[in-house]
Amino acid sequence: MHELPEGFADTLARVIDPAQREAAAGIIEAATMLDDLGLRRFLQLFAARVRTSSEPVRADELRRFLQQAAL
């Protein structure tokens, strides 16, 4: 199994809306319960969002990614 890159938590903290970090953490934790394909989809959606906008990621966006990934 691969380890997360050093500073991963700091990177997440920079891209997530500070007021929604707790909710976002719960959604990300739920995403880790997906099967490999679902988790991959979630991470791809999340990464695409970060690449396309400098706005902080909100919990409702992550929730939507989780729902899409679980299909």
Contact map, one row per residue, 1 for C-alpha under 8 A:
11100000000000000000000000000000000000000000000000000000000000000000000
11110000000000000000000000000000000000000000000000000000000000000000000
11111000000000000000000000000000000000000000000000000000000000000000000
01111101000000000000000000000000000000000000000000000000000000000000000
00111111000000000000000000000000000000000000000000000000000000000000000
00011111000000000000000000000000000000000000000000000000000000000000000
00001111111000000000000000000000000000000000000000000000000000000000000
00011111111100000000000000000000000000000000000000000000000000000000000
00000011111110000000000000000000000000000000000000000000000000000000000
00000011111111000000000000000000000000000000000000000000000000000000000
00000011111111100000000000000000000000000000000000000000000000000000000
00000001111111110000000000000000000000000000000000000000000000000000000
00000000111111111100100000000000000000000000000000000000000000000000000
00000000011111111000000000000000000000000000000000000001000000000000000
00000000001111111000000000000000000000000000000001000111100000000000000
00000000000111111101100100000000000000000000000000000001110000000000000
00000000000011111111100000000000000000000000000000000001111000000000000
00000000000010011111100000000000000000000000000000000000000000000000000
00000000000000001111110000000000000000000000000000000000000000000000000
00000000000000011111111100000000000000000000000000000000011000000000000
00000000000010011111111110000000000000000000000000000000001000000000000
00000000000000000011111111000000000000000000000000000000000000000000000
00000000000000000001111111100000000000000000000000000000001000000000000
00000000000000010001111111110000000000000000000000000000011001000000000
00000000000000000000111111111000000000000000000000000000000000000000000
00000000000000000000011111111100000000000000000000000000000000000000000
00000000000000000000001111111110000000000000000000000000001001100100000
00000000000000000000000111111111000000000000000000000000000001000000000
00000000000000000000000011111111100000000000000000000000000000000000000
00000000000000000000000001111111110000000000000000000000000000000000000
00000000000000000000000000111111110001100100000000000000000000000100000
00000000000000000000000000011111111000100000000000000000000000000000000
00000000000000000000000000001111111000100000000000000000000000000000000
00000000000000000000000000000111111111100000000000000000000000000000010
00000000000000000000000000000001111111100000000000000000000000000000000
00000000000000000000000000000000011111110000000000000000000000000000000
00000000000000000000000000000000011111111000000000000000000000000000000
00000000000000000000000000000010011111111100000000000000000000000000111
00000000000000000000000000000011111111111110000000000000000000000000100
00000000000000000000000000000000000111111111000000000000000000000000000
00000000000000000000000000000000000011111111100000000000000000000000100
00000000000000000000000000000010000001111111110000000000000000001101100
00000000000000000000000000000000000000111111111000000000000000000000000
00000000000000000000000000000000000000011111111100000000000000000000000
00000000000000000000000000000000000000001111111110000000000000001000000
00000000000000000000000000000000000000000111111111000000000001001000000
00000000000000000000000000000000000000000011111111100000000000000000000
00000000000000000000000000000000000000000001111111110000000000000000000
00000000000000000000000000000000000000000000111111111000100000000000000
00000000000000100000000000000000000000000000011111111100100000000000000
00000000000000000000000000000000000000000000001111111100000000000000000
00000000000000000000000000000000000000000000000111111100000000000000000
00000000000000000000000000000000000000000000000011111110000000000000000
00000000000000100000000000000000000000000000000001111111000000000000000
00000000000000100000000000000000000000000000000000001111100000000000000
00000000000001111000000000000000000000000000000000000111110000000000000
00000000000000111000000000000000000000000000000011000011111011000000000
00000000000000011001000100000000000000000000000000000001111111000000000
00000000000000001001101100100000000000000000000000000000111111100000000
00000000000000000000000000000000000000000000000000000000011111110000000
00000000000000000000000000000000000000000000000000000000111111111000000
00000000000000000000000100110000000000000000010000000000111111111100000
00000000000000000000000000100000000000000000000000000000001111111110000
00000000000000000000000000000000000000000000000000000000000111111111000
00000000000000000000000000000000000000000100110000000000000011111111100
00000000000000000000000000100010000000000100000000000000000001111111110
00000000000000000000000000000000000000000000000000000000000000111111111
00000000000000000000000000000000000000000100000000000000000000011111111
00000000000000000000000000000000000001101100000000000000000000001111111
00000000000000000000000000000000010001000000000000000000000000000111111
00000000000000000000000000000000000001000000000000000000000000000011111
